[in-house]
Amino acid sequence: MKTHLPKVDLEKRKWHVIDANGAVLGRLAVQIADTLRGKNKPIYTAHLDAGDFVVVINAEKVAVTGKKETAKEFMTYSGWKGGEKYTTVAQIRAKHPEKLITHAVRGMVPKNRLGRVLMTKLKVYKGDKHPHSAQQPATLAVKK
């Protein structure tokens, strides 16, 4: 018995637009990660890139539940003694709201070469405008 390996056609990749206005961050990130990996397609294979491109707009309007806006902290470390920096969700939203969604999705894709390729197919924008209208993206509804 032979294992069937599906042909992943690179020309047939679709583009999807997701409006993050009012969407809960974790639930939105799961849907984005599944679309990037291709888990919504019948040809899904764990070790292949069969997913589509995802464009996220209104990144600054994504919602977090509970007290995460002020209580959740992200830590960075410079490598030096005392080089730890902590930033809250509110501080990140003020400076770079795209990083909230990118960080959440990066945690849900594989931590290897495949994951790095998948992250190149994610485009996140602060406002409601994006430069990918030539690709004719379809609107993807956020699951509640």
C-alpha positions as CSV (number, residue, x, y, z in Angstrom):
1,M,0.0,0.0,0.0
2,K,1.4,3.4,-1.0
3,T,1.0,6.6,0.9
4,H,-0.9,9.3,-1.1
5,L,1.0,12.6,-1.2
6,P,-1.2,15.4,-2.4
7,K,0.0,17.9,-5.0
8,V,0.1,21.3,-3.5
9,D,-0.6,23.8,-6.4
10,L,1.1,27.1,-5.6
11,E,-0.9,29.0,-8.2
12,K,-4.3,28.0,-6.6
13,R,-3.6,29.6,-3.2
14,K,-6.4,32.0,-2.2
15,W,-6.2,35.3,-0.4
16,H,-8.5,36.0,2.6
17,V,-9.3,39.2,4.4
18,I,-10.2,39.1,8.1
19,D,-11.5,42.1,9.9
20,A,-10.3,42.0,13.5
21,N,-12.7,44.7,14.7
22,G,-14.1,43.3,18.0
23,A,-12.8,39.8,17.5
24,V,-11.2,38.0,20.5
25,L,-7.5,37.7,20.0
26,G,-7.1,34.0,20.8
27,R,-10.0,32.8,18.8
28,L,-9.0,35.0,15.9
29,A,-5.4,33.6,16.0
30,V,-6.7,30.0,15.9
31,Q,-8.7,30.7,12.7
32,I,-5.7,32.5,11.1
33,A,-3.3,29.7,12.0
34,D,-5.7,27.0,10.6
35,T,-6.1,29.0,7.3
36,L,-2.3,29.5,7.0
37,R,-1.7,25.7,7.5
38,G,-4.5,24.6,5.2
39,K,-6.4,22.7,7.8
40,N,-9.7,23.8,6.2
41,K,-8.8,21.9,3.0
42,P,-9.2,18.3,2.1
43,I,-5.6,18.1,0.9
44,Y,-4.2,19.0,4.4
45,T,-0.9,17.3,5.1
46,A,1.0,18.1,8.3
47,H,4.4,18.5,6.8
48,L,3.4,20.5,3.7
49,D,2.4,24.1,3.2
50,A,-1.1,23.8,1.7
51,G,-2.5,26.9,3.2
52,D,-3.7,30.3,1.9
53,F,-2.6,33.9,2.4
54,V,-4.3,35.9,5.2
55,V,-4.7,39.6,5.4
56,V,-5.8,41.0,8.7
57,I,-7.1,44.6,8.9
58,N,-8.1,46.7,11.9
59,A,-5.5,45.1,14.1
60,E,-5.7,47.9,16.7
61,K,-9.4,47.0,17.4
62,V,-8.8,43.4,18.4
63,A,-10.3,42.5,21.8
64,V,-8.8,40.7,24.7
65,T,-10.9,39.3,27.5
66,G,-10.7,39.8,31.3
67,K,-7.9,42.0,32.7
68,K,-5.4,41.0,30.0
69,E,-5.2,44.6,28.6
70,T,-3.2,45.7,31.7
71,A,-2.3,42.4,33.5
72,K,-0.7,40.4,30.7
73,E,2.9,41.2,30.1
74,F,5.4,40.3,27.4
75,M,9.0,39.9,28.4
76,T,12.1,40.6,26.3
77,Y,15.6,39.9,27.5
78,S,18.7,41.6,26.1
79,G,21.2,39.0,27.4
80,W,22.7,41.3,30.0
81,K,22.2,41.3,33.7
82,G,19.0,43.2,34.5
83,G,18.2,43.4,30.8
84,E,14.6,42.2,31.2
85,K,11.9,44.5,29.8
86,Y,8.2,44.0,30.4
87,T,5.4,45.5,28.2
88,T,1.7,45.2,28.6
89,V,-0.9,44.6,25.9
90,A,-2.0,48.2,26.2
91,Q,1.5,49.4,25.5
92,I,2.0,47.1,22.5
93,R,-1.5,48.1,21.2
94,A,-0.4,51.8,21.4
95,K,2.8,51.4,19.5
96,H,2.6,48.3,17.2
97,P,-0.9,46.7,17.3
98,E,0.1,44.3,14.5
99,K,2.5,42.6,16.8
100,L,-0.4,41.4,19.0
101,I,-1.9,39.3,16.3
102,T,1.5,38.2,14.8
103,H,2.7,37.0,18.2
104,A,-0.4,35.1,18.9
105,V,-0.4,33.3,15.5
106,R,3.3,32.6,15.7
107,G,2.7,30.6,18.9
108,M,0.1,28.4,17.0
109,V,2.2,27.4,14.0
110,P,5.0,24.8,14.0
111,K,8.4,26.0,15.5
112,N,10.5,25.0,12.5
113,R,11.2,25.9,8.8
114,L,7.6,25.2,7.9
115,G,6.3,27.7,10.5
116,R,8.7,30.4,9.3
117,V,7.3,29.9,5.7
118,L,3.7,30.0,7.0
119,M,4.3,33.3,8.8
120,T,5.4,35.0,5.5
121,K,1.8,34.4,4.3
122,L,0.3,36.5,7.1
123,K,-0.1,40.2,6.4
124,V,-1.4,42.3,9.3
125,Y,-2.4,46.0,9.0
126,K,-3.3,48.7,11.5
127,G,-6.2,50.4,9.6
128,D,-8.9,49.2,7.3
129,K,-6.8,49.7,4.1
130,H,-4.4,47.1,2.7
131,P,-2.3,47.0,-0.5
132,H,-3.4,43.5,-1.6
133,S,-6.5,44.4,-3.6
134,A,-4.9,43.2,-6.8
135,Q,-5.0,39.6,-5.4
136,Q,-8.8,39.9,-5.1
137,P,-9.0,38.6,-1.5
138,A,-12.3,37.0,-0.3
139,T,-13.7,38.1,3.0
140,L,-13.4,35.5,5.7
141,A,-15.9,35.8,8.6
142,V,-14.5,35.5,12.1
143,K,-16.0,32.6,14.1
144,K,-17.4,33.7,17.4
